[in-house]
Each structure stands twice: as C-alpha cells, then as structure tokens.
Amino acid sequence: MEQMGDRLFEDMADYLKALAHPTRLRILEYLMRQKETCVKCLWEELGLQQSNVSQHLALMKQRGIIDSRKEGVKTCYWISDENAVKLFNMLKEIVLSLREE
C-alpha cells in the first residue's frame, strides 16, 4: 500500500483545526440550519462579539468550508463544503455514543 505523504497529513490536520473550536462548530451548525445568513445574525444568535465571529468566519472561509458574498453593507455566509457537514454529523454521532457508554 502506498504511504501518504507528510503534506497530506498536514492538510488533514489543518482541515480539522479549522473546525476544532466550539464557536466554529456552533457557526457550522447554525449555517446547517439556516442555509445562509449574514454575519450580524450569526453574532447575535451566538451571543458573541462581532469581531470574534468575523475571525472565526475568516478562518473557515480561508479553509474553504464556508463562502460569502456582499449584499449591500451586509456579508452573507453559507457552507460551501458539504464534507464539513458530513464530518460534523459523524463527530456528533461519535461524541453522543461515547456519552452513552
């Protein structure tokens, strides 16, 4: 079997890091429910500072998990990588099953 290169492992870890924060997981979950929303709705829903939410959004966008568009003065976000949704659901299932043990 062919070995995976170090770069692949680094890319895998980077992808996980882009989701490995409670706020980013909450953002992903909210976007899963809302499909698309503006940044103001996100920080109001999460009860966080706008600058804090914007930093998390920028990191997730940089990794290609979400995307955005300007709508006048608003910036709207949505999930652009459905693999993130699959990973979120799988992780949630794992954690919930571990709680039951």
Secondary structure, 3 states (H helix, E strand, C coil): CCCCCHHHHHHHHHHHHHHCCHHHHHHHHHHHHHCEEEHHHHHHHHCCCHHHHHHHHHHHHHCCCEEEEEECCEEEEEECCHHHHHHHHHHHHHHHHHHHC
